[in-house]
Amino acid sequence: MDLRGTFTAAPGGAWYRPWAILLAVATLAAFGDASSVVAQPAFPTVAAAQPKDAKLFLAADTVTYDTRGDVVTATGGVQIDYGKYKLVARRLIYNQKTRRLVAVGDVELKQPDGNLIYADQIDVTDDFRDGFVEALRLETPENTRFAAAQAVRENGDTTTFERGVYTACEPCREHPERPPLWQIKARRIIWDEKEKVIRYYGARFELFGAPIAYLPYFQSADPTVKRQSGFLAPEFKNSDDLGYGLRVPYFMVLNDSADVTVAGTYYTKQGFLGEAEYRQAFDNGMFTLKTAGIIQQDQDEFSGDNIYENGILARESPDYANKARGMIGTTGKFALSDRWTFGWDVLWQSDEDFSNTYGIAGYGDSKRVSEVYLTGLGDQSYFDLRAQKFQYQSTDTDLDDQQPYVLPSLDYERIEQTPDVGGEVKLTANLASIYRSKDAVTRLCNTYLTGGNDPEDDCASPFNGYQFNPDYLRYNGLDGSYTRASTELEWRNSYILPSGLVLTPIASVRGDLYTADMASDGSTLPFYTAGVLTSNAAFGAVDIDDSGARGMATAALEARYPYLIETAYSSHVIEPIAQIVVRPNETLIGQLPNEDAQTLVFNTANLFSLDKFSGYDRIEGGTRANVGLKYSGSFVGGYSIDAVVGQSYHLAGINSYAQRDLSLVGYDSGLETDRSDYVGSLSLGMPEGISLGTQGRFDEADFALKRADFYGSYQGTRASGYLAYSFIAAQPIYGSVQDQNQINAGASLKFDDNWTAYGLIGYDIENKSVIRQGVAVGWANDCYSMLLSYEDENSSYSSDSGSQTVMFKVGLRTLTSFNEPYDIGL
């Protein structure tokens, strides 16, 4: 042992003999035999494991020894280093008989676990196992704080704070005398290190120094504990159909890798909803299993969701038709290796709308996909195998029945370099097997085809003697089964000529095998006489029962001529692009189902794509030329401009986009004419956090605007926001008989270091109605957060019913969920 410091005799000359110094050294050496146990986050903590040869280093102005009482006293700037413990005090008294150490006056103790203890006086055993503290203040590495008039340490693992205070807030720097933002005051606080739990007796919650709640008993986890069994923050809910509800969740830790959350919600109109979720983690992944159920008390509350046709009940909503309801859901994701991943996300429920109606977390979205998947990612390859069930949670049961099973889908892609001939070869494969139990057909009653004004007349007038006009039906999906396997091999290479012209020849070949057994009963046409429904006529039945093959060969040449212009303050690249694509006509148009190529948006993003269809069920055929001009500019100061303009030309063969298939894809896409609509896009980049972008499609004959999108955003230190505008001209062939014209905006403003305001709005310009609006205000610092928000959503173009949500959240760091931002799409 080493003792460092200056030793002087106490009054009376007790320390005038040299042996007295040796005796004092031997006495203090008792600290070198402190027990070795693991430190825990409380005061005084169990002593940390010390090396067997640990020594105590003492520095003080004066050290005296009382031989009769076996008491060593150090005064004046006392400092002790003992292993990983460090203690500072004005005075230190050690009683060798009782083996207790008393530090007095501005005591500071740093423990091995990082805790800092401040006190007027500390009385502990010489192994730091048990003790007594007066006027305690404790700061943990997790930035939490305890204070107490007195604290007692017993049994090496339990600390009792009398008249204790707990908070996770730092004191105000300008006014440290003020109370913290929030704190818990209790008659007694017991910190049980063995169970890692803190118990509060007679707890009073204070906010800004004012009491807001009182609980006779309350407990929380040790601040160092990430997972602790106990009740979670309750949630308040309200719904017209369910009534008022209070959800109380309880979290249970099973072991280091597994836990369970059970929750009960009582709704004033529908009764008790029970939930349970089990989570299990492994070295290479994790999975969850969740269940929920209820026996509804008042089904009549859902009667307004039933569907009536011509005044007759056609379909009961699942909310109304079912009394006992429930669900089972599970998710999982496992890394089989550094390249392969296996996972799933599956929902089973008693009816089509249970999870959505009761807002089951993770499963309540109206549109979701249950799936099992296996993915692999190589250096130049990609593999994705999935089995899927598309689910539509709605009061209209037909919508869920119309969603397909995909058993399975497979996507594979591999790219290889071909040094012998130059360039690269890409192999692409896709397999899709579809099953649907109910067909989905849209009857398009509009003024585009008939010129009438009465919707019933529009539907009836083309059907003289109920003769079917196929343009009036769009088959979104047929019932039955359909399987298609596609493989494509593509080669391309680029050559740069001395003039700077870049030529890229492309050659590809694709083959499909298919089998289809799908059908649809079509639709029915109501017939009115003098305004009274007299009969219905069925039309548009489709039956496809076929197997076979189809193929496509493509040869293309692309030419680019980038031209660089440089100035002292900017650089510009102007690049004319021309592309010629030669291939035979598409075959079997309209004779096969179309499941994955039902959407088509023609813009600059796919202007130079060899095939502009969105999926494999359609193949672009015929000879086509794509031409355009690209520009990019860079300017001093970090500004940039990118622009593209172009057009596509059908030169020979059958124009695939002008041919009718079961989904009517291609009609009114801008590609159905020999000379396509014009497309253009422009984007601006700025260093101040501003980004702007726009794109549009214009009629090839009169430049009339067919589609436009605009997006602008700003991201700053105190403010951020976005503005989005979309315009889609009327497309009667798809059932959209009027223009879609919407604007969406959102912004946040941090008008104080702690206060932030949020706002959003969505406005339907065509219908002159607000489709979404919301406001929120939040307050947050390092220990407390608060959010009050209101949101109202009611889209003119959505089949989902509108919703209004009012939410109030309070977050206390270490006690509840904390500082969650308001989602406005930023």
C-alpha positions in Angstrom: 0.0 0.0 0.0 1.0 3.6 -0.7 -0.1 6.6 1.4 0.6 9.9 -0.1 0.4 13.2 1.8 1.8 15.2 4.7 1.4 13.8 8.2 1.5 16.2 11.1 0.9 15.7 14.8 -2.5 16.3 16.3 -2.7 18.6 19.4 -1.4 16.7 22.4 1.5 15.2 20.5 -0.2 11.9 19.7 1.9 11.4 16.6 5.5 12.3 17.6 6.7 8.7 17.5 7.7 7.1 14.1 6.0 3.9 14.9 2.7 5.7 15.0 3.0 6.4 11.3 3.6 2.7 10.6 0.5 1.8 12.7 -1.7 4.2 10.8 -0.5 2.7 7.5 -1.3 -0.8 8.8 -4.7 0.3 9.9 -5.7 1.9 6.6 -4.4 -1.3 4.8 -7.7 -2.9 5.9 -9.3 -1.3 2.8 -7.1 -3.5 0.6 -9.2 -6.5 1.6 -12.5 -5.1 0.3 -14.9 -7.8 -1.0 -15.1 -8.3 -4.7 -18.7 -8.1 -6.1 -20.3 -6.6 -9.2 -21.2 -2.9 -9.1 -24.9 -2.0 -9.5 -26.4 1.5 -10.3 -27.4 2.7 -6.8 -25.8 4.3 -3.9 -23.8 3.0 -2.2 -23.3 0.3 -4.8 -21.8 -3.1 -4.2 -18.1 -2.8 -4.5 -16.7 -3.5 -7.9 -14.4 -6.4 -8.4 -11.0 -5.3 -7.3 -7.6 -6.8 -8.1 -6.1 -8.9 -5.3 -3.2 -6.4 -5.1 -5.4 -3.3 -5.1 -4.0 -0.5 -3.0 -5.5 2.5 -1.4 -3.9 5.8 -2.1 -4.7 8.6 0.4 -3.9 12.3 0.1 -4.7 14.7 2.9 -3.4 17.8 4.6 -3.4 16.1 8.0 -3.7 12.5 9.2 -4.0 11.5 12.9 -4.5 8.2 14.7 -6.2 7.6 18.0 -4.5 4.5 19.5 -7.1 4.0 22.2 -10.1 4.1 19.9 -8.4 2.6 16.8 -9.6 5.6 14.8 -7.8 7.2 11.8 -8.7 10.7 10.9 -7.7 12.6 7.7 -8.6 16.3 7.2 -8.1 18.9 4.6 -8.5 18.1 0.9 -8.9 14.4 1.5 -8.6 12.2 -1.7 -8.8 8.4 -1.9 -8.2 6.2 -4.9 -9.1 2.6 -4.2 -9.2 0.5 -7.4 -11.9 2.1 -9.5 -13.4 4.1 -6.6 -12.5 7.8 -6.1 -13.6 9.7 -3.1 -13.1 13.4 -2.2 -14.2 15.0 1.1 -13.1 17.6 3.7 -12.8 15.0 6.4 -12.4 11.3 6.6 -12.8 9.1 9.7 -12.1 5.3 9.8 -13.0 3.2 12.8 -10.9 0.0 12.7 -13.1 -1.7 15.3 -16.4 -1.2 13.5 -14.8 -1.3 10.0 -16.8 1.8 9.0 -15.7 4.7 7.0 -17.2 8.2 7.5 -16.6 11.0 4.9 -17.9 14.4 5.9 -18.2 17.7 4.1 -18.7 18.2 0.3 -18.4 14.5 -0.3 -18.0 13.3 -3.9 -17.7 9.6 -4.7 -17.2 8.2 -8.2 -18.1 4.6 -8.5 -16.8 2.0 -11.0 -20.1 2.0 -12.9 -19.8 5.8 -13.5 -22.3 6.9 -10.9 -21.4 10.2 -9.2 -22.6 10.7 -5.6 -22.7 14.0 -3.8 -23.5 14.2 -0.1 -23.0 16.1 3.1 -22.0 12.8 4.9 -21.4 9.2 3.9 -21.1 6.4 6.4 -20.2 3.1 4.8 -18.6 -0.2 5.6 -14.9 -0.5 4.4 -16.0 -2.8 1.6 -18.5 -0.2 0.3 -21.3 -2.8 0.7 -23.7 -1.2 3.2 -24.0 2.4 4.4 -25.9 5.5 5.4 -26.0 8.8 3.6 -27.2 12.2 4.5 -28.3 14.9 2.0 -27.7 12.6 -1.0 -27.6 13.6 -4.6 -26.8 10.8 -7.2 -26.1 11.2 -10.9 -25.9 8.1 -13.1 -24.2 7.7 -16.5 -27.7 7.5 -18.0 -28.1 11.1 -17.0 -30.7 10.3 -14.4 -30.7 11.8 -10.8 -31.7 10.8 -7.3 -31.9 13.0 -4.3 -32.9 12.2 -0.7 -32.7 13.6 2.8 -31.3 10.2 3.9 -30.4 7.0 2.2 -29.6 3.6 3.7 -27.8 0.7 2.0 -28.6 -2.8 3.2 -27.7 -6.4 2.3 -25.5 -5.1 -0.5 -28.3 -4.8 -3.0 -31.1 -2.6 -1.6 -31.0 1.1 -1.1 -33.8 3.0 0.6 -34.2 6.7 0.0 -36.2 8.6 2.6 -38.1 11.6 1.2 -36.6 10.8 -2.2 -36.8 12.5 -5.6 -36.1 11.0 -9.0 -35.8 12.8 -12.4 -34.2 12.3 -15.8 -33.9 16.1 -16.3 -30.8 18.3 -15.9 -31.2 21.3 -13.7 -31.6 24.7 -15.3 -28.2 26.2 -15.8 -29.3 29.8 -15.3 -31.5 29.0 -12.3 -30.4 25.7 -10.7 -32.6 26.5 -7.7 -35.7 25.9 -9.9 -37.3 22.4 -9.8 -36.6 20.2 -12.9 -39.1 20.0 -15.7 -40.6 16.8 -14.2 -39.8 14.8 -11.2 -41.2 12.1 -8.9 -41.2 12.8 -5.2 -42.0 10.0 -2.9 -42.2 9.3 0.8 -39.8 6.4 0.3 -38.0 5.1 -2.8 -36.5 1.6 -2.7 -33.9 0.6 -5.3 -33.7 -3.2 -5.5 -30.6 -4.0 -7.5 -31.2 -7.7 -7.4 -34.6 -7.4 -9.2 -33.4 -4.2 -11.0 -36.5 -2.3 -10.1 -37.3 1.0 -8.3 -40.3 1.1 -6.1 -42.0 4.4 -5.1 -44.2 4.7 -2.1 -46.5 7.7 -1.8 -45.4 8.9 -5.3 -46.3 12.4 -6.5 -45.6 13.4 -10.1 -44.6 17.0 -10.6 -44.5 19.0 -13.8 -42.7 22.4 -13.7 -42.8 22.1 -9.9 -46.6 21.6 -9.8 -48.1 18.3 -8.7 -50.2 16.7 -11.4 -50.8 13.1 -10.2 -50.5 11.0 -7.0 -50.1 7.3 -6.8 -49.8 5.4 -3.5 -47.5 2.9 -5.2 -45.6 3.1 -8.5 -42.6 1.2 -9.8 -40.2 1.6 -12.8 -37.2 -0.2 -14.1 -33.6 0.5 -13.2 -32.3 3.2 -15.6 -29.7 0.8 -16.9 -32.3 -1.8 -17.7 -33.5 -1.8 -21.3 -36.3 -4.4 -20.7 -38.3 -4.6 -17.5 -41.6 -6.3 -16.7 -44.3 -3.9 -15.7 -47.3 -1.9 -16.9 -46.8 0.4 -19.9 -48.4 3.7 -20.5 -52.2 3.4 -21.0 -53.9 4.6 -24.2 -57.2 6.3 -24.6 -59.3 5.6 -27.8 -62.6 6.8 -29.2 -64.7 5.6 -32.1 -68.3 6.0 -33.1 -68.8 2.3 -33.5 -66.7 1.1 -30.6 -67.3 3.9 -28.1 -64.7 5.1 -25.6 -61.8 2.8 -24.9 -58.9 2.5 -22.4 -56.1 0.2 -23.3 -53.8 -1.0 -20.5 -50.7 -3.0 -21.7 -48.4 -5.1 -19.5 -44.9 -6.1 -20.5 -43.3 -9.3 -19.3 -39.6 -10.2 -19.7 -39.2 -14.0 -20.0 -35.5 -14.1 -20.5 -32.7 -12.2 -22.3 -34.1 -13.0 -25.7 -37.9 -13.3 -25.2 -40.7 -11.2 -23.9 -44.5 -11.0 -24.0 -46.9 -8.0 -24.0 -50.5 -8.5 -23.0 -53.1 -5.8 -23.2 -56.7 -5.3 -22.4 -59.0 -2.7 -23.9 -62.5 -2.0 -22.7 -64.8 -0.3 -25.2 -68.0 1.2 -23.8 -70.0 -0.1 -26.8 -68.3 -3.4 -27.7 -66.8 -4.8 -24.5 -63.4 -6.2 -23.7 -60.7 -6.7 -26.4 -57.8 -8.9 -25.3 -54.3 -8.9 -27.0 -51.1 -10.8 -26.5 -47.8 -10.6 -28.4 -44.8 -12.9 -28.0 -41.3 -11.9 -29.3 -38.3 -14.1 -29.5 -34.8 -13.1 -30.7 -32.0 -15.4 -32.0 -28.5 -14.8 -33.0 -29.5 -14.6 -36.7 -33.0 -13.1 -36.5 -36.3 -12.9 -34.6 -40.0 -13.7 -34.8 -43.2 -12.4 -33.3 -46.6 -14.0 -32.7 -49.6 -11.9 -31.9 -53.2 -12.7 -31.2 -56.3 -10.6 -30.3 -60.0 -11.3 -29.9 -63.3 -9.9 -28.7 -67.0 -10.9 -28.3 -68.9 -7.8 -29.5 -71.7 -6.5 -27.3 -73.6 -4.4 -29.8 -73.3 -5.5 -33.5 -76.0 -3.0 -34.5 -73.6 -0.2 -34.1 -72.0 -1.4 -37.4 -75.3 -1.6 -39.3 -74.5 1.6 -41.2 -71.7 -0.3 -43.0 -74.0 -2.8 -44.6 -74.2 -2.5 -48.4 -77.6 -2.0 -50.1 -78.4 -2.3 -53.8 -81.7 -0.8 -55.0 -82.9 -0.5 -51.4 -82.2 -4.2 -50.7 -79.5 -5.5 -48.3 -76.9 -7.0 -50.6 -74.0 -7.7 -48.2 -73.6 -7.4 -44.5 -70.4 -5.8 -43.4 -68.1 -8.2 -41.4 -68.3 -5.9 -38.4 -72.0 -6.3 -38.3 -72.2 -10.0 -39.3 -69.8 -11.4 -36.6 -70.1 -11.5 -32.9 -67.0 -13.4 -31.9 -64.0 -12.0 -33.8 -60.2 -12.5 -33.6 -56.9 -12.7 -35.3 -53.5 -14.4 -35.3 -50.5 -12.7 -36.8 -46.8 -13.5 -37.0 -43.7 -12.0 -38.5 -40.1 -13.2 -38.8 -36.8 -12.5 -40.4 -33.7 -14.6 -40.3 -30.3 -14.2 -42.0 -29.4 -17.6 -43.3 -26.0 -16.3 -44.3 -24.4 -13.0 -45.3 -26.3 -13.3 -48.7 -29.6 -15.1 -47.9 -32.6 -14.0 -45.9 -35.7 -15.9 -45.0 -38.8 -14.2 -43.5 -42.6 -13.9 -43.3 -45.4 -11.6 -42.4 -48.8 -13.4 -42.1 -52.2 -12.5 -40.8 -55.1 -14.9 -40.2 -58.4 -13.5 -38.9 -62.0 -14.4 -38.4 -63.3 -12.0 -41.0 -62.1 -9.5 -43.5 -62.1 -6.4 -41.3 -61.3 -7.3 -37.7 -57.7 -6.0 -37.4 -58.6 -2.7 -39.2 -61.7 -2.1 -37.2 -59.9 -2.5 -33.8 -56.6 -1.0 -34.9 -54.4 -3.9 -34.1 -50.9 -2.6 -34.2 -48.9 -3.9 -37.1 -52.0 -5.5 -38.8 -54.5 -2.7 -39.0 -53.7 -1.3 -42.4 -56.7 -1.5 -44.9 -54.3 -2.8 -47.6 -51.6 -5.3 -46.6 -49.8 -8.3 -47.9 -49.3 -11.6 -46.1 -46.2 -13.3 -47.4 -43.4 -15.8 -46.9 -40.1 -14.9 -48.7 -36.6 -16.0 -49.4 -34.1 -13.5 -50.9 -30.5 -13.7 -52.0 -28.1 -11.0 -53.1 -24.9 -11.7 -54.9 -22.2 -9.5 -56.4 -24.0 -9.4 -59.7 -27.2 -11.4 -59.1 -30.5 -11.1 -57.2 -33.0 -13.8 -56.2 -36.5 -13.2 -54.7 -39.0 -16.0 -54.0 -42.3 -15.2 -52.4 -45.8 -16.7 -51.6 -48.3 -13.9 -51.1 -51.9 -13.2 -50.2 -53.1 -9.6 -50.9 -55.6 -8.6 -48.3 -58.1 -5.7 -48.3 -59.6 -5.0 -44.9 -62.9 -3.3 -45.6 -66.6 -3.4 -44.8 -67.1 -4.5 -48.4 -66.3 -8.3 -48.2 -66.1 -8.5 -52.0 -62.9 -6.4 -52.0 -61.0 -9.0 -50.0 -62.3 -11.9 -52.0 -61.1 -10.2 -55.2 -57.5 -10.1 -54.0 -55.3 -12.8 -55.4 -53.1 -15.5 -53.9 -49.6 -15.5 -55.5 -48.3 -19.1 -55.1 -45.5 -18.3 -55.8 -43.7 -15.4 -57.5 -40.0 -15.6 -58.4 -37.6 -12.9 -59.7 -34.1 -13.6 -60.7 -31.5 -11.5 -62.3 -27.8 -12.0 -63.1 -25.3 -9.9 -65.0 -22.1 -11.3 -66.5 -19.4 -9.5 -68.4 -18.6 -10.9 -71.9 -15.0 -10.1 -72.6 -14.9 -12.1 -75.8 -17.5 -9.9 -77.6 -17.5 -7.0 -75.2 -20.3 -5.5 -73.1 -22.4 -7.5 -70.7 -25.2 -10.1 -70.7 -28.2 -9.9 -68.3 -30.4 -12.9 -67.6 -33.8 -12.1 -66.2 -36.4 -14.7 -65.1 -39.9 -14.3 -63.6 -42.4 -16.9 -62.4 -45.9 -15.9 -61.2 -48.8 -18.2 -60.3 -52.0 -16.5 -59.5 -55.3 -17.8 -57.9 -58.4 -15.7 -57.2 -61.7 -16.8 -55.9 -63.9 -13.9 -57.2 -63.5 -11.7 -60.3 -63.1 -8.0 -60.1 -64.9 -6.0 -62.9 -65.4 -2.3 -63.2 -68.4 -1.1 -65.3 -67.5 2.2 -66.8 -70.5 4.5 -67.1 -69.3 7.8 -68.4 -70.0 10.6 -70.8 -66.8 10.0 -72.8 -68.4 7.2 -74.9 -72.0 8.3 -75.1 -72.2 12.0 -74.7 -75.1 11.7 -72.3 -75.7 13.3 -69.0 -77.7 10.7 -67.1 -75.4 8.0 -65.8 -78.1 5.4 -66.3 -78.6 6.5 -69.9 -74.9 6.4 -70.4 -74.8 2.8 -69.4 -77.9 1.8 -71.3 -77.7 3.7 -74.6 -74.8 1.7 -76.2 -76.5 -1.6 -75.5 -79.2 -1.8 -78.2 -81.0 -5.0 -77.5 -78.4 -5.6 -74.7 -75.6 -5.9 -77.3 -72.3 -5.8 -75.3 -69.8 -3.0 -76.0 -66.5 -4.2 -74.6 -65.2 -0.7 -73.9 -67.5 -0.5 -71.0 -65.8 -3.1 -68.8 -62.4 -3.2 -67.2 -61.4 -6.6 -65.8 -59.1 -5.9 -62.9 -58.9 -9.6 -62.1 -60.5 -12.8 -63.3 -61.4 -15.7 -61.0 -59.4 -18.9 -61.4 -55.8 -19.8 -61.8 -53.0 -18.4 -64.1 -49.3 -19.3 -64.2 -46.7 -17.7 -66.4 -42.9 -18.3 -66.6 -40.8 -15.7 -68.4 -37.1 -15.7 -69.3 -35.1 -13.0 -71.1 -31.5 -12.7 -72.2 -30.2 -9.3 -73.1 -26.8 -8.2 -74.4 -25.6 -4.6 -74.7 -22.3 -2.8 -75.3 -21.3 0.9 -75.8 -18.8 2.2 -78.3 -17.4 5.8 -78.2 -16.5 7.1 -81.6 -13.7 9.6 -82.1 -16.3 12.3 -82.7 -17.7 11.7 -79.3 -20.8 9.9 -80.4 -21.7 7.0 -78.1 -23.4 4.1 -79.8 -25.0 1.3 -77.8 -26.3 -1.8 -79.6 -28.8 -3.9 -77.7 -30.1 -7.4 -78.5 -32.5 -9.5 -76.5 -34.7 -12.5 -76.7 -37.6 -13.4 -74.4 -39.8 -16.5 -74.1 -42.9 -17.2 -72.0 -44.8 -20.3 -71.0 -48.3 -20.0 -69.7 -51.4 -21.8 -68.6 -54.6 -20.1 -67.7 -58.0 -21.3 -66.5 -59.8 -18.0 -65.6 -63.2 -16.6 -66.1 -65.6 -13.7 -65.3 -69.4 -13.5 -65.4 -68.9 -9.9 -66.5 -71.5 -7.4 -65.3 -75.1 -6.6 -65.3 -76.9 -3.7 -66.9 -79.9 -2.3 -65.2 -82.8 -1.4 -67.5 -85.2 1.4 -66.3 -88.7 2.2 -67.6 -90.1 5.5 -66.5 -87.4 5.7 -63.8 -88.3 2.2 -62.4 -85.9 -0.7 -62.5 -87.6 -3.4 -64.6 -84.8 -5.8 -65.4 -81.1 -6.5 -65.5 -79.1 -7.7 -68.5 -75.8 -9.6 -68.1 -73.0 -8.9 -70.5 -69.2 -9.2 -70.8 -68.7 -12.8 -69.7 -65.1 -14.0 -70.3 -63.7 -17.5 -70.2 -60.0 -18.2 -70.8 -58.8 -21.9 -70.8 -55.5 -22.1 -72.7 -51.9 -23.1 -72.4 -49.1 -22.3 -74.7 -46.0 -20.2 -75.3 -45.1 -16.8 -76.8 -41.9 -15.0 -77.5 -40.3 -11.7 -78.5 -37.0 -10.8 -80.1 -35.6 -7.2 -79.9 -32.8 -5.4 -81.7 -32.1 -1.8 -80.7 -29.5 0.9 -81.3 -29.1 3.9 -79.1 -27.1 7.0 -80.0 -26.0 9.7 -77.6 -23.9 12.8 -78.3 -22.9 14.5 -75.0 -21.5 18.0 -75.6 -19.7 19.7 -72.8 -19.6 23.5 -72.3 -17.4 24.9 -69.6 -17.2 28.5 -68.3 -15.4 30.1 -65.4 -18.5 29.7 -63.2 -20.4 26.8 -64.6 -20.3 23.6 -66.7 -23.1 22.4 -69.0 -23.7 19.0 -70.7 -26.2 18.9 -73.6 -27.0 15.4 -74.8 -29.3 14.5 -77.7 -30.5 10.9 -77.5 -32.1 8.8 -80.2 -33.2 5.2 -79.9 -34.6 2.8 -82.5 -36.2 -0.5 -81.3 -37.1 -3.1 -83.9 -39.2 -6.2 -83.0 -42.2 -8.2 -84.3 -45.8 -7.6 -83.2 -47.0 -8.5 -79.7 -49.1 -11.7 -79.8 -52.1 -12.8 -77.9 -53.1 -9.3 -77.0 -56.3 -9.4 -74.9 -56.4 -13.2 -75.0 -54.4 -13.7 -71.7 -55.0 -12.3 -68.2 -53.2 -9.1 -67.3 -52.3 -9.2 -63.6 -49.0 -7.3 -63.2 -49.1 -4.7 -66.0 -52.3 -2.8 -65.2 -50.7 0.6 -64.6 -48.8 2.7 -67.1 -47.5 6.2 -66.5 -45.5 7.6 -69.5 -42.9 10.1 -68.4 -39.2 10.9 -68.8 -38.3 8.0 -66.4 -39.3 5.4 -68.9 -39.0 7.4 -72.2 -35.9 5.3 -73.2 -37.1 2.0 -71.8 -37.2 -0.8 -74.3 -40.5 -2.0 -72.8 -42.7 0.6 -71.0 -45.2 -1.8 -69.6 -45.0 -2.1 -65.8 -45.0 -6.0 -65.7 -44.4 -9.2 -67.6 -48.0 -10.0 -68.6 -47.8 -7.5 -71.5 -44.9 -7.2 -74.0 -44.3 -4.1 -76.1 -44.1 -5.0 -79.8 -43.6 -3.3 -83.1 -41.0 -0.9 -84.3 -40.5 2.3 -82.2 -38.2 5.3 -82.0 -37.6 7.3 -78.8 -35.9 10.7 -79.1 -35.1 13.3 -76.5 -32.7 15.9 -75.2 -31.0 15.9 -71.8 -29.4 18.8 -70.1 -27.4 19.1 -66.9 -25.8 22.2 -65.5 -23.5 22.8 -62.5 -22.9 26.2 -61.1 -20.6 27.8 -58.6 -22.1 27.8 -55.2 -23.6 24.3 -55.4 -26.5 25.0 -57.7 -27.5 22.4 -60.4 -30.2 21.9 -63.1 -31.3 18.7 -64.8 -33.8 18.6 -67.6 -35.2 16.1 -70.0 -37.7 16.5 -72.9 -38.7 13.9 -75.5 -41.2 12.0 -77.5 -41.8 8.4 -78.7 -42.8 7.4 -82.2 -44.5 4.2 -83.4 -43.0 3.4 -86.8 -44.2 0.0 -87.9 -46.2 -3.0 -86.9 -49.0 -3.1 -84.3 -48.9 -0.4 -81.6 -49.3 -2.4 -78.4 -50.6 0.6 -76.4 -53.5 1.1 -78.8 -54.7 -2.5 -78.5 -57.4 -3.4 -76.0 -56.6 -5.9 -73.3 -58.8 -7.0 -70.4 -57.4 -4.2 -68.2 -57.6 -1.5 -70.8 -54.0 -0.7 -70.1 -52.4 1.7 -72.7 -55.6 3.6 -73.4 -55.0 7.3 -72.8 -51.4 6.7 -71.8 -50.0 9.1 -74.3 -48.5 6.2 -76.3 -51.6 4.9 -78.1 -51.0 7.2 -81.1 -48.3 6.9 -83.7 -46.7 10.1 -82.3 -46.8 10.0 -78.6 -47.5 12.9 -76.2 -44.5 15.1 -75.2 -42.9 14.4 -71.9 -40.6 16.6 -69.9 -39.0 17.0 -66.5 -37.0 19.6 -64.7 -35.2 19.5 -61.3 -33.3 22.2 -59.5 -30.8 21.6 -56.7 -29.7 24.3 -54.3 -27.2 24.4 -51.4 -29.6 26.1 -49.0 -31.7 22.9 -48.5 -34.2 23.7 -51.3 -35.0 21.2 -54.0 -37.6 21.6 -56.7 -38.8 19.2 -59.4 -41.6 19.0 -62.0 -42.6 16.7 -64.8 -45.4 16.8 -67.3 -47.1 15.1 -70.2 -48.6 17.3 -73.0 -50.9 16.3 -75.9 -49.0 15.7 -79.1 -51.6 17.7 -81.2 -52.4 20.8 -79.2 -50.0 20.6 -76.2 -52.9 20.3 -73.8 -51.7 19.3 -70.3 -52.5 15.6 -69.7 -50.5 15.0 -66.5 -48.3 17.2 -64.3 -46.5 16.7 -61.0 -44.6 19.3 -59.0 -42.6 18.8 -55.8 -40.7 21.3 -53.7 -39.1 20.9 -50.3 -37.0 22.8 -47.9 -34.9 21.4 -45.1 -33.4 23.9 -42.7 -32.2 24.0 -39.1 -35.4 25.6 -37.7 -37.9 25.1 -40.5 -38.8 22.4 -43.1 -41.6 21.8 -45.5 -42.8 20.4 -48.7 -45.3 21.2 -51.4 -46.6 18.7 -53.9 -49.1 19.2 -56.8 -50.6 16.6 -59.1 -52.8 16.9 -62.0 -54.3 14.1 -64.1 -56.7 14.9 -66.9 -60.0 13.0 -67.0 -59.6 9.4 -68.2 -63.2 8.2 -68.8 -62.0 4.9 -70.3 -60.7 4.1 -66.8 -63.8 5.4 -65.0 -62.3 8.8 -64.1 -64.8 11.2 -65.6 -63.3 14.4 -64.2 -59.8 15.8 -63.8 -57.9 14.9 -60.7 -56.3 18.0 -59.3 -54.7 17.9 -55.9 -52.2 19.9 -53.8 -50.5 18.7 -50.7 -48.4 20.7 -48.3 -46.7 20.2 -45.0 -44.4 22.3 -42.8 -42.7 22.3 -39.4 -41.3 25.3 -37.6 -39.1 25.2 -34.6 -40.0 28.6 -33.2 -38.1 28.0 -29.9 -35.4 25.7 -28.7 -38.0 23.3 -27.4 -41.3 24.2 -29.3 -42.1 22.9 -32.7 -45.3 23.5 -34.7 -46.5 21.2 -37.5 -49.2 21.5 -40.2 -50.3 19.7 -43.3 -53.1 20.0 -45.8 -54.4 18.2 -48.8 -56.8 20.0 -51.1 -58.9 18.6 -54.0 -58.9 21.6 -56.4 -61.4 20.0 -58.8 -64.0 19.2 -56.1 -63.1 22.2 -54.0 -62.7 20.2 -50.8 -60.1 19.6 -48.2 -59.2 15.9 -48.3 -56.6 15.9 -45.5 -55.7 18.4 -42.8 -53.8 18.3 -39.6 -52.1 20.5 -37.1 -49.8 19.6 -34.2 -47.6 21.3 -31.6 -44.8 19.6 -29.8 -42.4 20.4 -27.0 -39.3 18.4 -26.4 -36.0 18.5 -24.6 -33.6 15.9 -23.3 -35.9 14.5 -20.7 -39.5 15.4 -21.6 -41.7 15.5 -24.8 -45.3 16.5 -25.4 -47.4 16.3 -28.6 -50.9 17.5 -29.3 -52.2 16.8 -32.8 -55.4 16.7 -34.8 -55.9 15.1 -38.2 -58.9 14.8 -40.5 -58.8 12.7 -43.7 -61.5 12.2 -46.3 -60.3 11.5 -49.9 -62.6 12.0 -52.8 -60.7 9.3 -54.7 -60.4 6.6 -52.0 -62.8 3.8 -51.2 -61.8 4.1 -47.5 -64.1 6.0 -45.2 -62.8 9.3 -43.7 -61.3 9.5 -40.3 -60.7 12.0 -37.6 -57.9 11.6 -35.0 -57.1 13.6 -31.9 -54.0 12.6 -30.1 -52.1 13.7 -27.0 -48.8 12.2 -26.1 -46.5 12.8 -23.1 -43.0 11.3 -23.0 -40.9 11.0 -19.9 -37.4 9.8 -20.6 -36.7 6.4 -18.8 -40.4 6.0 -18.0 -42.5 6.2 -21.2 -42.0 6.4 -25.0 -40.1 9.6 -25.6 -39.8 12.3 -28.3 -41.7 10.6 -31.1 -42.0 13.1 -34.1 -45.2 13.9 -35.8 -45.3 12.3 -39.2 -46.2 14.9 -41.9 -44.3 13.2 -44.7 -41.1 15.2 -44.4 
